[in-house]
């Protein structure tokens, strides 16, 4: 019996870590390839390069989240927000334009994400490749809008 337990620990535990099944291990998030079909919610710019959220932001919501965004309440499972960040260019004439794409940020309503208010947060590079799942930094900021189910955006006609 002891030998069977020892074999299990030697074989199963490394496999669990390899496949991200161990406690606390965060698996990679998939980028939604259909995000361009989402509804544009708003745009904003943070021109300060020292700010953690520097850039032009264009925010989109999928169909599952759109009704709640318009009417309020709790978002249904599977609601997704995507924000696309672009560089900020100041032109010679004083106008400000968006430059190259910098990254995507992602929020998805997921009831299994209890520690982050039932939302999953992630960052993707400019090509849509997974960079990191970072619930702590994102979630800490979003707790300031807990009354709107952790969403900053409002629907603007």
Residue frames as a rotation matrix with the C-alpha (Angstrom) as fourth column:
UNK 1
0.571 0.821 0.000 0.00
0.821 -0.571 0.000 0.00
0.000 0.000 -1.000 0.00
UNK 2
0.455 -0.478 -0.752 2.82
0.125 -0.801 0.585 2.44
-0.882 -0.360 -0.305 0.90
UNK 3
-0.603 -0.733 0.315 4.55
0.379 0.084 0.921 1.59
-0.702 0.675 0.228 -2.35
UNK 4
-0.113 0.668 0.735 1.36
0.986 -0.019 0.169 2.31
0.127 0.744 -0.656 -4.37
UNK 5
0.805 0.391 -0.447 1.01
0.494 -0.859 0.138 5.68
-0.330 -0.331 -0.884 -2.63
UNK 6
0.035 -0.893 -0.448 4.66
0.068 -0.445 0.893 6.52
-0.997 -0.062 0.045 -3.31
UNK 7
-0.647 -0.217 0.731 4.27
0.696 0.224 0.682 5.62
-0.312 0.950 0.006 -7.00
UNK 8
0.367 0.873 0.320 1.12
0.926 -0.377 -0.032 7.75
0.093 0.308 -0.947 -7.20
UNK 9
0.696 -0.157 -0.701 2.94
0.205 -0.892 0.404 10.76
-0.688 -0.425 -0.588 -5.73
UNK 10
-0.348 -0.936 -0.056 5.92
0.126 -0.106 0.986 10.31
-0.929 0.336 0.155 -8.04
UNK 11
-0.719 0.084 0.690 3.81
0.688 0.236 0.687 9.87
-0.105 0.968 -0.227 -11.20
UNK 12
0.187 0.949 0.253 0.55
0.959 -0.232 0.161 11.78
0.211 0.213 -0.954 -10.65
UNK 13
0.487 0.028 -0.873 1.79
0.516 -0.815 0.263 14.91
-0.704 -0.579 -0.411 -8.88
UNK 14
-0.601 -0.728 -0.331 4.27
0.140 -0.503 0.853 15.94
-0.787 0.466 0.404 -11.61
UNK 15
-0.670 0.430 0.605 1.59
0.714 0.152 0.683 15.33
0.202 0.890 -0.409 -14.24
UNK 16
0.403 0.847 -0.346 -0.85
0.907 -0.420 0.030 17.51
-0.120 -0.326 -0.938 -12.31
UNK 17
0.138 -0.428 -0.893 1.67
0.195 -0.872 0.449 20.35
-0.971 -0.236 -0.037 -12.27
UNK 18
-0.827 -0.510 0.237 2.52
0.294 -0.033 0.955 19.84
-0.480 0.859 0.177 -15.94
UNK 19
-0.507 0.713 0.484 -1.14
0.716 0.037 0.697 20.15
0.479 0.700 -0.529 -16.92
UNK 20
-0.750 0.138 0.647 -1.91
-0.254 -0.963 -0.089 23.02
0.610 -0.231 0.758 -14.55
UNK 21
0.181 0.893 -0.411 -4.12
0.120 0.395 0.911 20.96
0.976 -0.214 -0.036 -12.27
UNK 22
-0.452 -0.416 -0.789 -2.31
0.811 0.176 -0.558 21.71
0.371 -0.892 0.258 -9.03
UNK 23
0.481 0.676 -0.558 -3.91
0.858 -0.494 0.140 24.05
-0.181 -0.546 -0.818 -6.52
UNK 24
0.367 -0.263 -0.892 -3.37
0.151 -0.930 0.336 27.71
-0.918 -0.258 -0.302 -7.36
UNK 25
-0.701 -0.634 0.326 -2.14
0.401 0.028 0.916 27.07
-0.590 0.773 0.235 -10.91
UNK 26
0.169 0.732 -0.660 -3.78
-0.291 -0.603 -0.743 29.41
-0.942 0.318 0.110 -13.43
UNK 27
-0.086 -0.172 0.981 -4.36
0.786 0.594 0.173 28.07
-0.613 0.786 0.084 -16.91
UNK 28
-0.942 -0.326 -0.081 -3.99
0.183 -0.699 0.692 30.15
-0.282 0.637 0.718 -20.04
UNK 29
0.008 0.954 -0.301 -7.02
0.051 -0.301 -0.952 32.11
-0.999 -0.007 -0.051 -21.24
UNK 30
-0.354 -0.065 0.933 -8.19
0.890 0.284 0.357 31.87
-0.288 0.957 -0.042 -24.86
UNK 31
-0.778 0.054 -0.626 -8.54
-0.156 -0.982 0.109 35.08
-0.609 0.182 0.772 -26.84
UNK 32
0.169 0.922 0.350 -11.98
0.332 0.281 -0.901 35.41
-0.928 0.268 -0.258 -28.47
UNK 33
-0.733 -0.523 0.435 -11.43
0.535 -0.049 0.844 35.39
-0.420 0.851 0.316 -32.23
UNK 34
-0.118 0.789 0.603 -14.88
0.905 -0.164 0.391 36.93
0.408 0.592 -0.695 -32.85
UNK 35
-0.266 0.007 -0.964 -14.22
0.765 -0.607 -0.215 40.08
-0.587 -0.794 0.156 -30.80
UNK 36
-0.988 -0.136 -0.078 -14.65
0.057 -0.775 0.629 42.29
-0.146 0.617 0.773 -33.89
UNK 37
-0.438 0.897 0.052 -18.35
0.381 0.133 0.915 41.36
0.814 0.421 -0.400 -33.91
UNK 38
-0.261 0.301 -0.917 -18.78
0.952 -0.075 -0.295 42.81
-0.158 -0.951 -0.267 -30.40
UNK 39
0.672 0.582 0.457 -20.45
0.617 -0.782 0.089 46.18
0.409 0.222 -0.885 -29.85
UNK 40
-0.482 -0.811 0.331 -18.17
0.504 -0.566 -0.653 49.19
0.717 -0.148 0.681 -29.42
UNK 41
0.315 0.580 -0.751 -18.92
0.942 -0.098 0.320 50.68
0.112 -0.809 -0.578 -25.99
UNK 42
0.962 -0.058 -0.267 -16.58
0.008 -0.971 0.241 53.63
-0.273 -0.234 -0.933 -25.68
UNK 43
0.313 -0.926 0.210 -13.17
0.697 0.073 -0.714 55.06
0.646 0.370 0.668 -26.43
UNK 44
0.988 -0.111 -0.106 -10.85
-0.006 -0.718 0.696 57.01
-0.154 -0.687 -0.710 -24.19
UNK 45
0.408 -0.911 0.063 -7.23
0.268 0.053 -0.962 58.07
0.873 0.409 0.266 -24.04
UNK 46
0.894 -0.360 -0.265 -4.67
0.197 -0.214 0.957 58.18
-0.401 -0.908 -0.121 -21.24
UNK 47
0.846 -0.517 0.126 -1.76
-0.041 -0.299 -0.953 60.16
0.531 0.802 -0.275 -22.76
UNK 48
0.468 -0.685 0.559 0.61
-0.881 -0.308 0.360 59.87
-0.074 -0.660 -0.747 -19.78
UNK 49
0.260 -0.444 -0.858 3.28
-0.442 0.735 -0.514 57.27
0.859 0.512 -0.005 -20.68
UNK 50
-0.780 -0.582 0.229 4.00
-0.438 0.247 -0.864 56.75
0.447 -0.774 -0.448 -16.98
UNK 51
-0.043 0.860 0.509 0.40
-0.961 0.105 -0.258 55.66
-0.275 -0.500 0.821 -16.27
UNK 52
-0.649 -0.234 0.724 -0.14
-0.237 0.966 0.099 51.89
-0.723 -0.107 -0.683 -16.09
UNK 53
0.094 0.764 0.639 -3.05
0.638 0.446 -0.627 52.15
-0.764 0.467 -0.446 -18.53
UNK 54
-0.378 -0.370 -0.849 -1.36
-0.333 -0.801 0.497 54.47
-0.864 0.471 0.179 -21.04
UNK 55
-0.938 -0.131 0.320 -2.87
0.257 0.354 0.899 54.56
-0.231 0.926 -0.299 -24.54
UNK 56
-0.438 0.853 -0.283 -5.97
-0.869 -0.322 0.375 54.93
0.229 0.410 0.883 -26.65
UNK 57
-0.845 0.256 0.469 -8.58
-0.010 0.870 -0.493 52.45
-0.534 -0.421 -0.733 -25.42
UNK 58
-0.393 0.805 -0.445 -11.44
-0.803 -0.065 0.593 51.10
0.448 0.590 0.672 -27.51
UNK 59
-0.776 0.166 0.609 -13.82
-0.397 0.622 -0.675 48.99
-0.491 -0.765 -0.417 -25.41
UNK 60
-0.409 0.617 -0.673 -16.13
-0.653 0.318 0.688 46.30
0.638 0.720 0.273 -26.83
UNK 61
-0.458 0.344 0.820 -18.73
-0.645 0.506 -0.573 43.98
-0.612 -0.791 -0.010 -25.26
UNK 62
-0.988 0.139 -0.069 -20.14
0.060 0.750 0.659 40.73
0.143 0.647 -0.749 -26.60
UNK 63
-0.371 0.928 0.033 -23.86
-0.259 -0.137 0.956 40.10
0.892 0.346 0.291 -27.11
UNK 64
0.019 0.366 -0.931 -24.27
0.749 0.612 0.256 38.33
0.663 -0.702 -0.262 -23.75
UNK 65
-0.460 -0.317 -0.830 -23.13
0.850 -0.427 -0.308 41.42
-0.256 -0.847 0.465 -21.88
UNK 66
-0.862 0.039 0.506 -24.72
0.253 -0.831 0.495 44.11
0.440 0.555 0.706 -24.03
UNK 67
0.122 0.991 0.055 -28.24
0.344 -0.094 0.934 43.88
0.931 -0.095 -0.352 -22.57
UNK 68
0.458 -0.017 -0.889 -26.91
0.889 0.003 0.458 44.23
-0.005 -1.000 0.016 -19.03
UNK 69
-0.664 -0.741 -0.099 -24.62
0.731 -0.671 0.123 47.08
-0.158 0.009 0.987 -20.04
UNK 70
-0.639 0.500 0.584 -27.66
0.117 -0.688 0.716 48.93
0.760 0.526 0.381 -21.40
UNK 71
0.282 0.955 0.092 -30.05
-0.063 -0.077 0.995 48.07
0.957 -0.287 0.038 -18.56
UNK 72
-0.159 -0.418 0.894 -27.91
-0.919 -0.269 -0.289 47.44
0.361 -0.868 -0.342 -15.49
UNK 73
0.842 0.443 0.308 -27.74
-0.538 0.739 0.405 44.50
-0.048 -0.507 0.861 -13.10
UNK 74
0.097 -0.793 0.601 -25.46
-0.389 0.526 0.757 41.50
-0.916 -0.307 -0.258 -12.89
UNK 75
-0.103 -0.244 -0.964 -23.82
-0.995 0.019 0.101 40.26
-0.006 0.970 -0.244 -16.04
UNK 76
0.883 0.444 0.154 -24.64
-0.437 0.896 -0.079 36.74
-0.173 0.002 0.985 -17.24
UNK 77
0.237 -0.768 0.595 -22.05
0.066 0.624 0.779 33.98
-0.969 -0.145 0.198 -17.39
UNK 78
0.021 -0.343 0.939 -19.94
0.921 0.371 0.115 34.33
-0.388 0.863 0.324 -20.54
UNK 79
0.976 0.215 -0.024 -20.20
0.196 -0.925 -0.325 38.13
-0.093 0.313 -0.945 -20.85
UNK 80
0.103 -0.988 0.115 -16.92
0.961 0.129 0.246 39.41
-0.258 0.085 0.963 -22.31
UNK 81
0.937 -0.016 -0.350 -15.35
-0.077 -0.984 -0.162 42.86
-0.342 0.178 -0.923 -22.49
UNK 82
0.223 -0.893 0.390 -12.31
0.971 0.238 -0.010 43.49
-0.084 0.381 0.921 -24.69
UNK 83
0.837 -0.097 -0.538 -10.29
-0.080 -0.995 0.055 46.71
-0.541 -0.003 -0.841 -24.59
UNK 84
0.502 -0.692 0.519 -7.80
0.841 0.252 -0.478 47.34
0.200 0.677 0.709 -27.37
UNK 85
0.602 -0.405 -0.688 -4.91
0.209 -0.752 0.625 49.63
-0.771 -0.520 -0.369 -26.42
UNK 86
0.603 -0.426 0.674 -3.04
0.711 -0.097 -0.697 51.72
0.362 0.900 0.244 -29.00
UNK 87
-0.437 -0.831 -0.343 -0.04
0.883 -0.469 0.010 54.02
-0.169 -0.298 0.939 -28.75
UNK 88
0.673 0.601 -0.432 -0.77
0.534 -0.798 -0.278 57.78
-0.512 -0.043 -0.858 -28.52
UNK 89
-0.329 -0.746 0.579 0.70
0.944 -0.277 0.180 59.98
0.026 0.605 0.795 -31.26
UNK 90
0.401 0.367 -0.839 0.75
0.358 -0.906 -0.225 63.77
-0.843 -0.210 -0.494 -30.98
UNK 91
0.335 -0.195 0.922 0.94
0.940 0.003 -0.341 65.32
0.064 0.981 0.184 -34.42
UNK 92
-0.707 -0.702 0.085 2.72
0.705 -0.709 -0.004 68.57
0.063 0.057 0.996 -35.40
UNK 93
-0.479 0.607 0.634 -0.65
0.000 -0.722 0.692 70.32
0.878 0.331 0.346 -35.77
UNK 94
-0.700 0.142 0.700 -1.51
-0.707 -0.274 -0.652 69.47
0.099 -0.951 0.292 -32.14
UNK 95
0.408 0.877 -0.253 -3.97
-0.818 0.474 0.325 66.68
0.405 0.074 0.911 -32.98
UNK 96
-0.425 -0.453 0.784 -3.75
-0.756 0.654 -0.032 63.38
-0.498 -0.606 -0.620 -31.14
UNK 97
0.318 0.478 -0.819 -4.08
-0.849 0.528 -0.022 60.15
0.422 0.702 0.574 -33.10
UNK 98
0.721 -0.078 0.688 -3.81
-0.366 0.801 0.474 56.50
-0.589 -0.593 0.549 -32.28
UNK 99
-0.095 -0.858 -0.505 -0.65
-0.994 0.055 0.095 54.69
-0.054 0.511 -0.858 -33.26
UNK 100
-0.482 -0.181 -0.857 0.31
-0.424 0.904 0.048 51.04
0.767 0.387 -0.513 -33.32
UNK 101
0.666 0.732 -0.144 -1.65
-0.306 0.444 0.842 48.44
0.680 -0.517 0.520 -31.39
UNK 102
-0.253 -0.770 0.586 -0.08
-0.875 -0.076 -0.477 47.74
0.412 -0.634 -0.655 -27.98
UNK 103
-0.999 -0.039 -0.014 -2.22
-0.027 0.872 -0.489 45.03
0.031 -0.488 -0.872 -26.36
UNK 104
-0.085 0.993 -0.085 -5.65
-0.214 0.065 0.975 43.67
0.973 0.101 0.207 -25.55
UNK 105
-0.915 -0.039 0.401 -7.17
-0.401 0.202 -0.894 43.38
-0.046 -0.979 -0.200 -22.09
UNK 106
-0.419 0.687 -0.594 -9.98
-0.143 0.596 0.790 40.95
0.897 0.416 -0.151 -21.39
UNK 107
-0.721 0.333 0.607 -12.72
-0.624 0.067 -0.778 40.40
-0.300 -0.940 0.160 -18.80
UNK 108
-0.461 0.601 -0.653 -15.01
-0.278 0.601 0.749 37.38
0.843 0.527 -0.110 -18.89
UNK 109
0.073 0.590 0.804 -17.82
-0.994 -0.026 0.109 36.62
0.085 -0.807 0.584 -16.46
UNK 110
-0.174 -0.240 -0.955 -16.98
-0.187 0.960 -0.207 33.26
0.967 0.143 -0.212 -14.92
UNK 111
0.697 0.593 0.403 -18.73
-0.494 -0.010 0.869 32.02
0.519 -0.805 0.286 -11.77
UNK 112
0.720 -0.478 -0.503 -15.70
0.612 0.779 0.137 29.87
0.326 -0.407 0.853 -10.92
UNK 113
-0.306 -0.846 0.437 -13.58
0.484 -0.533 -0.694 33.03
0.820 -0.001 0.572 -10.45
UNK 114
0.588 0.655 -0.476 -14.88
0.701 -0.119 0.703 33.59
0.404 -0.747 -0.529 -6.90
UNK 115
0.072 -0.657 -0.750 -11.74
0.879 -0.315 0.359 35.39
-0.472 -0.685 0.555 -5.68
UNK 116
-0.908 -0.409 -0.092 -12.11
0.305 -0.795 0.525 38.05
-0.287 0.449 0.846 -8.37
UNK 117
-0.474 0.793 -0.383 -15.82
-0.436 -0.590 -0.680 38.88
-0.765 -0.155 0.626 -8.18
UNK 118
0.274 0.556 0.785 -16.80
0.334 0.710 -0.620 36.18
-0.902 0.432 0.008 -10.72
UNK 119
0.923 -0.076 -0.378 -14.69
-0.370 -0.451 -0.812 37.80
-0.109 0.889 -0.444 -13.47
UNK 120
0.425 -0.830 0.361 -11.63
0.746 0.547 0.379 36.39
-0.512 0.108 0.852 -15.22
UNK 121
0.811 -0.249 -0.529 -9.02
-0.369 -0.919 -0.134 38.98
-0.453 0.304 -0.838 -16.30
UNK 122
0.339 -0.758 0.557 -6.21
0.733 0.584 0.348 38.55
-0.589 0.291 0.754 -18.84
UNK 123
0.359 -0.359 -0.862 -3.76
-0.540 -0.833 0.122 40.46
-0.762 0.421 -0.493 -21.03
UNK 124
0.566 -0.181 0.805 -2.85
0.672 0.667 -0.323 39.57
-0.478 0.723 0.498 -24.63
UNK 125
-0.492 -0.797 -0.350 -0.16
0.348 -0.548 0.760 41.05
-0.798 0.253 0.547 -26.86
UNK 126
-0.308 0.340 -0.888 -0.90
-0.654 -0.754 -0.062 43.06
-0.691 0.562 0.455 -30.02
UNK 127
-0.676 0.018 -0.736 -1.23
-0.628 0.509 0.589 39.81
0.386 0.860 -0.333 -32.01
UNK 128
0.365 0.927 0.082 -3.73
-0.806 0.270 0.527 38.28
0.466 -0.258 0.846 -29.57
UNK 129
-0.043 -0.453 -0.890 -1.25
0.174 0.874 -0.453 35.90
0.984 -0.175 0.042 -27.91
UNK 130
0.858 0.404 -0.318 -1.76
0.324 0.057 0.944 35.23
0.399 -0.913 -0.082 -24.21
UNK 131
-0.051 -0.863 0.503 0.61
-0.281 -0.471 -0.836 37.21
0.958 -0.184 -0.219 -21.95
UNK 132
-0.953 -0.266 -0.147 -0.72
0.058 0.316 -0.947 36.77
0.299 -0.911 -0.285 -18.45
UNK 133
0.212 0.960 -0.185 -3.74
0.453 0.071 0.889 36.08
0.866 -0.272 -0.420 -16.33
UNK 134
-0.782 -0.621 0.042 -3.52
0.342 -0.485 -0.805 38.79
0.520 -0.615 0.592 -13.72
UNK 135
0.181 0.980 -0.082 -6.58
0.655 -0.058 0.753 38.93
0.733 -0.191 -0.652 -11.50
UNK 136
0.017 -0.156 -0.988 -4.93
0.971 -0.234 0.054 40.73
-0.239 -0.960 0.148 -8.60
UNK 137
-0.859 -0.397 -0.322 -3.97
0.324 -0.910 0.259 44.03
-0.396 0.119 0.911 -10.27
UNK 138
-0.752 0.624 0.213 -7.07
0.038 -0.282 0.959 44.17
0.659 0.728 0.189 -12.45
UNK 139
0.038 0.840 -0.540 -9.49
0.714 0.355 0.603 43.07
0.699 -0.409 -0.587 -9.79
UNK 140
-0.354 -0.233 -0.906 -8.12
0.878 -0.417 -0.236 45.47
-0.323 -0.878 0.353 -7.17
UNK 141
-0.989 -0.006 -0.149 -8.90
-0.047 -0.935 0.351 48.41
-0.141 0.354 0.925 -9.46
UNK 142
-0.577 0.809 -0.108 -12.32
-0.060 0.090 0.994 47.06
0.814 0.580 -0.003 -10.48
UNK 143
-0.415 0.445 -0.794 -13.45
0.892 0.371 -0.258 46.71
0.180 -0.815 -0.551 -6.85
UNK 144
-0.882 0.043 -0.469 -14.09
0.110 -0.950 -0.293 50.46
-0.458 -0.310 0.833 -7.00
UNK 145
-0.509 0.750 -0.422 -17.06
-0.848 -0.354 0.394 49.75
0.146 0.558 0.817 -9.28
UNK 146
-0.986 0.136 0.100 -18.47
0.097 0.941 -0.325 46.71
-0.138 -0.310 -0.941 -7.50
UNK 147
-0.323 0.933 -0.161 -21.96
-0.113 -0.207 -0.972 48.27
-0.940 -0.296 0.172 -7.60
UNK 148
0.370 0.418 -0.830 -21.95
-0.873 -0.150 -0.465 47.94
-0.319 0.896 0.309 -11.43
UNK 149
0.930 -0.035 0.366 -20.74
0.058 0.997 -0.052 44.31
-0.363 0.070 0.929 -11.27
UNK 150
0.202 -0.979 -0.028 -17.11
0.368 0.049 0.928 45.49
-0.907 -0.198 0.370 -11.54
UNK 151
0.034 -0.114 0.993 -17.59
0.999 -0.033 -0.038 47.22
0.037 0.993 0.112 -14.92
UNK 152
-0.564 -0.333 -0.755 -16.35
0.396 -0.912 0.107 50.78
-0.725 -0.239 0.646 -15.51
UNK 153
-0.984 0.088 0.154 -17.99
0.115 -0.348 0.931 51.21
0.136 0.934 0.332 -18.91
UNK 154
-0.220 0.967 -0.125 -21.45
0.059 -0.115 -0.992 52.58
-0.974 -0.226 -0.032 -19.46
UNK 155
-0.177 0.207 0.962 -23.38
0.939 0.330 0.101 52.33
-0.296 0.921 -0.253 -22.69
UNK 156
-0.366 0.009 -0.930 -23.19
-0.100 -0.995 0.030 55.49
-0.925 0.104 0.365 -24.78
UNK 157
0.543 0.651 0.530 -25.55
0.511 0.244 -0.824 55.86
-0.666 0.719 -0.200 -27.76
